[in-house]
Amino acid sequence: MSDLHIRCAALSDIDAVLGFWREAAEGTSISDDHDGVARLISRDPEALLLAEREGVLVGSVIAGFDGWRCSAYRLAVHPDRRRQGVATALMEAVEQRFLSLGGRRVDAMVLEANERAHHTWASAGYHREDHWRRWVKAL
């Protein structure tokens, strides 16, 4: 794992991240476009974490913190790099970021139909809270 480098995304990474998500991420988000990712990086330059091996993007996660809630979402690992500790390293980086900001609990956005993700998050010590449901409204 020492060859895995985790860093914060820059504006120059946006196109590569969007291409990576199309290949590696499950589902899509209304913000999966250049403007959406640019707003994220501009507002919080440390929120989008990228994992690279030999300069190649192999994983990503968004670690958003609004001063109240720690939210992790868009965890994605390239299909050829799964089961190699990339997700574990990214989640550890997320948790360290939140701890340094004073976070107390991480909420993870996980698609219901993504069974593989359920196992990944559970093996990292996360559990599902069935008494909550996400309510959304597109703007």
Kinemage of the C-alpha trace (Angstrom):
@kinemage 1
@onewidth
@group {chain A} dominant
@subgroup {mainchain}
@vectorlist {calphas} color= white
{ca met a 1} P 0.000 0.000 0.000
{ca ser a 2} L 2.981 2.347 0.292
{ca asp a 3} L 2.690 3.086 -3.430
{ca leu a 4} L -0.815 4.511 -2.932
{ca his a 5} L -0.878 8.304 -2.784
{ca ile a 6} L -3.951 10.125 -1.465
{ca arg a 7} L -4.301 13.808 -2.208
{ca cys a 8} L -6.929 16.520 -2.487
{ca ala a 9} L -8.344 17.166 -5.935
{ca ala a 10} L -7.551 20.370 -7.790
{ca leu a 11} L -9.629 22.158 -10.393
{ca ser a 12} L -7.335 20.702 -13.045
{ca asp a 13} L -8.511 17.196 -12.006
{ca ile a 14} L -12.199 17.719 -12.786
{ca asp a 15} L -12.338 16.104 -16.223
{ca ala a 16} L -10.312 13.099 -15.033
{ca val a 17} L -12.579 12.690 -11.990
{ca leu a 18} L -15.755 12.842 -14.081
{ca gly a 19} L -14.352 10.224 -16.477
{ca phe a 20} L -13.271 8.077 -13.544
{ca trp a 21} L -16.737 8.226 -11.978
{ca arg a 22} L -18.349 7.145 -15.254
{ca glu a 23} L -16.147 4.052 -15.202
{ca ala a 24} L -15.840 3.244 -11.504
{ca ala a 25} L -18.758 4.742 -9.565
{ca glu a 26} L -22.204 3.229 -9.099
{ca gly a 27} L -25.080 5.526 -9.934
{ca thr a 28} L -24.971 9.170 -10.876
{ca ser a 29} L -25.570 12.427 -9.109
{ca ile a 30} L -27.230 15.598 -10.303
{ca ser a 31} L -23.885 17.312 -9.588
{ca asp a 32} L -21.783 14.984 -11.766
{ca asp a 33} L -20.709 17.723 -14.140
{ca his a 34} L -17.845 20.176 -14.467
{ca asp a 35} L -19.647 23.014 -12.686
{ca gly a 36} L -20.775 20.805 -9.801
{ca val a 37} L -17.307 19.432 -9.089
{ca ala a 38} L -15.738 22.880 -9.548
{ca arg a 39} L -18.109 24.307 -6.917
{ca leu a 40} L -17.187 21.522 -4.515
{ca ile a 41} L -13.445 22.031 -4.923
{ca ser a 42} L -13.719 25.828 -4.803
{ca arg a 43} L -15.865 25.797 -1.680
{ca asp a 44} L -13.853 23.158 0.174
{ca pro a 45} L -10.502 22.353 -1.473
{ca glu a 46} L -9.929 19.398 0.875
{ca ala a 47} L -13.285 17.644 0.399
{ca leu a 48} L -12.607 15.585 -2.733
{ca leu a 49} L -9.901 13.014 -2.047
{ca leu a 50} L -8.200 11.116 -4.833
{ca ala a 51} L -6.177 7.911 -4.561
{ca glu a 52} L -3.452 7.402 -7.148
{ca arg a 53} L -1.045 4.609 -7.918
{ca glu a 54} L 1.903 5.506 -10.127
{ca gly a 55} L 0.094 8.697 -11.137
{ca val a 56} L -3.072 6.846 -12.193
{ca leu a 57} L -6.395 7.668 -10.530
{ca val a 58} L -7.636 4.490 -8.817
{ca gly a 59} L -10.106 5.801 -6.222
{ca ser a 60} L -12.035 8.801 -4.963
{ca val a 61} L -14.307 9.887 -2.153
{ca ile a 62} L -15.984 13.113 -1.106
{ca ala a 63} L -15.565 14.039 2.564
{ca gly a 64} L -17.899 16.963 3.154
{ca phe a 65} L -18.056 18.784 6.476
{ca asp a 66} L -20.366 21.729 7.112
{ca gly a 67} L -19.311 22.333 10.712
{ca trp a 68} L -22.111 20.102 11.972
{ca arg a 69} L -22.222 16.901 9.929
{ca cys a 70} L -19.511 14.749 8.394
{ca ser a 71} L -20.748 13.273 5.123
{ca ala a 72} L -18.931 10.717 2.998
{ca tyr a 73} L -20.138 9.938 -0.483
{ca arg a 74} L -19.038 9.058 -4.023
{ca leu a 75} L -16.610 6.417 -2.744
{ca ala a 76} L -15.398 4.740 -5.904
{ca val a 77} L -12.535 2.397 -6.729
{ca his a 78} L -11.545 1.434 -10.253
{ca pro a 79} L -12.887 -2.076 -10.991
{ca asp a 80} L -9.365 -3.401 -11.673
{ca arg a 81} L -8.100 -2.044 -8.334
{ca arg a 82} L -10.781 -3.338 -5.981
{ca arg a 83} L -9.861 -5.586 -3.061
{ca gln a 84} L -6.410 -3.960 -2.892
{ca gly a 85} L -6.987 -1.661 0.094
{ca val a 86} L -7.820 1.471 -1.881
{ca ala a 87} L -11.264 1.988 -0.309
{ca thr a 88} L -9.851 1.289 3.150
{ca ala a 89} L -7.114 3.889 2.675
{ca leu a 90} L -9.617 6.444 1.383
{ca met a 91} L -11.984 5.858 4.309
{ca glu a 92} L -9.097 6.223 6.767
{ca ala a 93} L -8.199 9.539 5.115
{ca val a 94} L -11.839 10.659 5.358
{ca glu a 95} L -11.997 9.809 9.046
{ca gln a 96} L -8.703 11.608 9.750
{ca arg a 97} L -9.991 14.704 7.952
{ca phe a 98} L -13.184 14.687 9.980
{ca leu a 99} L -11.376 14.105 13.278
{ca ser a 100} L -9.043 17.022 12.561
{ca leu a 101} L -12.086 19.241 11.945
{ca gly a 102} L -13.778 18.148 15.184
{ca gly a 103} L -16.262 15.786 13.570
{ca arg a 104} L -18.094 13.316 15.770
{ca arg a 105} L -19.863 10.926 13.403
{ca val a 106} L -19.691 10.099 9.715
{ca asp a 107} L -22.813 9.697 7.628
{ca ala a 108} L -22.154 7.686 4.475
{ca met a 109} L -24.353 7.897 1.402
{ca val a 110} L -24.613 4.331 0.064
{ca leu a 111} L -26.899 3.185 -2.733
{ca glu a 112} L -29.457 0.596 -1.611
{ca ala a 113} L -28.799 -1.667 -4.597
{ca asn a 114} L -25.004 -1.567 -4.289
{ca glu a 115} L -24.423 -4.719 -2.225
{ca arg a 116} L -20.654 -4.558 -2.743
{ca ala a 117} L -20.629 -1.110 -1.150
{ca his a 118} L -22.646 -2.380 1.819
{ca his a 119} L -19.920 -4.919 2.533
{ca thr a 120} L -17.169 -2.326 2.124
{ca trp a 121} L -18.734 0.123 4.545
{ca ala a 122} L -19.677 -2.603 7.038
{ca ser a 123} L -16.129 -3.987 7.075
{ca ala a 124} L -14.925 -0.473 7.947
{ca gly a 125} L -17.186 -0.419 11.019
{ca tyr a 126} L -20.168 1.469 9.602
{ca his a 127} L -23.746 0.334 10.112
{ca arg a 128} L -27.059 1.129 8.511
{ca glu a 129} L -29.604 3.191 10.403
{ca asp a 130} L -32.985 2.065 9.168
{ca his a 131} L -34.947 4.749 11.016
{ca trp a 132} L -33.604 7.483 8.660
{ca arg a 133} L -34.552 8.091 5.046
{ca arg a 134} L -33.086 10.589 2.653
{ca trp a 135} L -35.537 13.218 1.398
{ca val a 136} L -34.522 15.207 -1.668
{ca lys a 137} L -35.737 17.959 -3.960
{ca ala a 138} L -33.921 18.972 -7.119
{ca leu a 139} L -33.382 22.711 -7.428
